[in-house]
Amino acid sequence: MCRGSRILALLAVLATAPTFQGCFILDAAVDQAAAETGNAIAASMTASIRGPMLKGYALGLFAAYFWAGGFWLAQQPYQPGEWTMWQHTVVDGGENRAQQPLKVEKAFLHRNADGSEWWRIKAFGENAEDIIVLEALFSADHTQIVRLLARVGQDPVSQVEFAEGENAIPSPNTMTDEWINSHLAGEVQLATGTLQVSARHIRFTSADGSSEANFYLAPGVPGGLVKYEFTSSDGSRYTVAMIGHGNGAATELGAY
């Protein structure tokens, strides 16, 4: 399967994934989504997501960076203007090889007077035509995406329309101090990108033992989470690691 279809399939799964307390079966879920998506996706990532697929791709990306695996990923608040850069990698257990990594920016852009928040997810491809910029207005209680703007490659900015209920944000679990302490695997030193941090390693295994989630918490970075990884018994592995962070993020799509 080409790298574009594999990543698209995985993002589609993450958008609607059950909580990890149930059973997050990475390989089977991705393979099913891939079959539904099909293998005819072009080599250019953006060629495959214009039109009807943009909505699913956008929701998948937000799921991957906000509530993957049934957990609300940020362990501490971002401040307006803070951004983080991530490397997003999939290893296919069946093929026993890694897909081409995807680089993604997550940024907290602006908080409105009513408490609603503008966030950006920006996925980078191999050239300017492969960059996807998504800016979403989250409701103050983080239960829905009120508005979503998108720019695919060098296309004009568009607004993604939702049918009723499509813009609802799942109710992910929160990692409480008690839960973290009960799943603490130890302290580790991580070096990813330009970062070198000390992190608490949290390990959680699904009820049937077929899948495992690993979270690496580091209070010195925006959001307090520096890496997370889901693995399954067939050797499939999905990893998202922070490779940099900074300040000064502002809208690129005229959101506010």
MOJOKA-V386028 format. One line per field, one symbol per residue. ss: DSSP state (a for helix, b for strand, c for the rest). A space follows every 10 residues. Layout:
ss->???
//
This chain:
ss->ccaaaaaaaa aaaaaccccc cccccaaaaa aaaaaaaccc cccccaaacc ccaaaaaaaa aaaaaacaaa bccccccccc ccbbbbbbbb bbccccbbcc cbbbbbbbbb bcccccbbbb bbbbcccaaa cbbbbbbbcc cccbbbbbbb bbcccccbbc cccccccbcc ccbcccaaaa aacbbbbbbb bbccbbbbbb bbbbbccccc bbbbbbbccc caaabbbbbb bbccccbbbb bbbbbbcccc cccccc
//
